[in-house]
Every structure is written in structure tokens, then in C-alpha cells.
Amino acid sequence: MDDPHKNLRIAAAKAFMESLEELENILAEDRPGSESPSSELIHDPSEPSIDLSLLEEVAADLAKFFGEEELWEEEE
């Protein structure tokens, strides 16, 4: 029996992953010289600290919760 909300869950998971990618791109643009490992060591206390790996874990957990584990793995 198919879940009537499966397509909605798939669309929501895809939209969330796309939003996460956009956020990563925006954060990368806002950090001039972020390619340099030493620049990552300098922390400006006025800027919020965002752990992108944590965001990726959250996205994976949401995909698992919605039953779309294979979708998350395909996107990587």
C-alpha cells in the first residue's frame, strides 16, 4: 500500500536539501578567504558559529524520519 503523502515527503526532503546547499553557498560567499585553513581558526565573536556538518546530520536525520534514506544517499 502506497503512502498518500510519499510524494509530498520526497518533495519536502529535496527542498530541504536544496536549501541546505544554498545556505552552504551563501556562507561560503560571506567568508572571504575561507579557502585558507588558517582563516578558519580566527573566530569573530560577533558572527554566529555554524557547524555545517551538524546541518548535514540534521538533513540526513530528517530524510530518515521521512523514510527517504535512499534519496539522501543519492544526492551526495
Backbone hydrogen bonds, N-H to C=O, Kabsch-Sander energy under -0.5 kcal/mol:
donor,donor_aa,acceptor,acceptor_aa,energy
6,K,3,D,-1.7
9,R,5,H,-2.5
10,I,6,K,-2.6
11,A,7,N,-2.4
12,A,8,L,-2.5
13,A,9,R,-2.5
14,K,10,I,-2.5
15,A,11,A,-2.5
16,F,12,A,-2.4
17,M,13,A,-2.3
18,E,14,K,-2.5
19,S,15,A,-2.3
20,L,16,F,-2.3
21,E,17,M,-2.2
22,E,18,E,-2.3
23,L,19,S,-2.5
24,E,20,L,-2.4
25,N,21,E,-2.2
26,I,22,E,-2.6
27,L,23,L,-2.7
28,A,24,E,-2.2
29,E,25,N,-2.1
30,D,26,I,-1.9
31,R,27,L,-0.6
31,R,28,A,-0.6
34,S,31,R,-1.5
36,S,33,G,-1.6
39,S,36,S,-0.6
40,E,36,S,-0.8
40,E,37,P,-0.6
41,L,37,P,-0.6
41,L,38,S,-0.9
42,I,38,S,-0.6
42,I,39,S,-0.6
43,H,41,L,-0.7
44,D,42,I,-0.5
47,E,44,D,-2.1
50,I,48,P,-0.6
52,L,50,I,-0.9
54,L,51,D,-0.5
55,L,51,D,-1.6
56,E,52,L,-2.3
57,E,53,S,-2.1
58,V,54,L,-2.3
59,A,55,L,-2.3
60,A,56,E,-2.3
61,D,57,E,-2.6
62,L,58,V,-2.6
63,A,59,A,-2.3
64,K,60,A,-2.4
65,F,61,D,-2.7
66,F,62,L,-2.3
67,G,64,K,-1.5
68,E,63,A,-3.4
72,W,68,E,-1.9
73,E,69,E,-2.0
74,E,70,E,-1.8
75,E,71,L,-1.6
76,E,72,W,-1.0
